[in-house]
Amino acid sequence: MSLPLNDFRHEFEKVCQQCGRDPHSITLVAVSKKQPLSKIHEAYREKQYDFGENYIQEALEKQNALQLPGIRWHMIGPVQTNKINKILGKFVLIHSVDSFHIAEEINKRAERDGLKVPVLLQLNLAHEETKSGQTKEKLLSQWDQYKKLSALQIEGLMTMPPLQEDPEKSRPYFQELRKLAKQLGLQQLSMGTSSDWKVALEEGATLIRVGTSVFGERST
Ligand SMILES: *Cc1c(COP(=O)(O)O)cnc(C)c1O
């Protein structure tokens, strides 16, 4: 096949072995934003079932076009309040709940529809102006309120460290995310992309979000 997915898988197995992780305990979310349907279908035929999308409209169109048994869609991009109705029930996991406000809004609609919505809370650990996500301080101060949102199933945390050439620079952020999750009693850690997934695995990631290393370059 023409996708880099197989090469990625070999590398993944190797890294898991090196850091003593069971590969089955980690979900590879293949980030398919701006990738054509044909490539997603090709990955699916190779038994890749988890896909991550950033843009709601694009994601819904792809879901419609690719109604394949067992396929699982993850929302990893920003969720606007006015789009919540469209995404409820369409994703196995929303990784990108980036404020208490959005959490409340999802909860409100989920309660109305009698749904339980599995989510991760997105952290902006480096306090970057340009990135979405809440700071650790904010999350800690709002945690008691988060816990009252009964239609949300808060499974863990997600982060996207500052983009840097050296993947080692992501390590402190991954460590911080892991500590925070532990402190809050949360299991899932969504961290690591094409540039730093190996470090993320070493630091305990349970979901890695990898785009270009499994599909090749994105079209813009
Ligand atoms: C695009 C994206 C990824 C994947 O990035 P790659 O560098 O292609 O692996 C992962 N997470 C988020 C939130 C993204 O937006």
The ligand as a Gaussian input file, in Angstrom:
#p B3LYP/6-31G(d) Opt

LIG

0 1
 C       -3.359000      18.138000      13.033000
 C       -3.365000      17.698000      14.432000
 C       -2.669000      16.546000      14.838000
 C       -1.791000      15.725000      13.895000
 O       -0.660000      16.424000      13.526000
 P        0.503000      15.671000      12.655000
 O        1.661000      16.578000      12.799000
 O       -0.008000      15.595000      11.259000
 O        0.709000      14.344000      13.245000
 C       -2.799000      16.146000      16.153000
 N       -3.529000      16.836000      17.046000
 C       -4.205000      17.933000      16.699000
 C       -5.007000      18.647000      17.732000
 C       -4.142000      18.414000      15.399000
 O       -4.795000      19.524000      15.078000

